């Protein structure tokens, strides 16, 4: 069930993941205002960064290297594994596997069976 | 140890003479070393520290504060320096200041208890001088033509500046 507690848990997982990225810094200022040299991620709790990391939005740097479909997602050299470059093969595969004939690239899937 | 936990819906954990609160991680709030009860003055979990302090006050249990940086005991001088530093640091935090006033907790009385027990007034005066200078630190803002203080609230600044005098009077009696 994706209820409130589940969402809170997932937010916490994301926040911890982001706080652990702060371990690359050679020192951090904790919530008490003390500089700590040999720190762990728990020391960063209660700082301004911790509250900032609670925002669940993704930034450009998070989503840039994801493999995306659509007009706006340009083909990149690291995207070649997943992306089907040939549009005819891609449409054929869509029809075979999902039964989708028309695929509006800009707005997402349009199921023709309902029509 | 279970008696020391306040009756709230929060996720308190007891393990090896220590009470933890589960807030993102398991953070220690209170420990018992021998007969002494230590409360960690930690700004990470201000809400829970104030809850446990008010609970201990209601049960008339004596306790002292301790720095969260120090889990194991260190050399005496360093230990007292860290503890007194965290006493003075945390009272500049408006959330601690308001919380202690709301619960009716006498902060300066607790600090003077610490100084009497470990006989470390010299260390206190050293640390206090630095903390007081930091609290009174200000710079001139050209655009608004006004002075901006490091500690913004005036009542906290007044409290810190009169803290040494209060403790000296407390030690006399």
Interface residues (C-beta under 8 A of the other chain):
Chain A: X12 X15 X16 X30 X31 X32 X33 X34 X36 X42 X45 X46 X50
Chain B: X23 X24 X25 X27 X41 X42 X43 X44 X45 X68 X69 X86 X89 X90
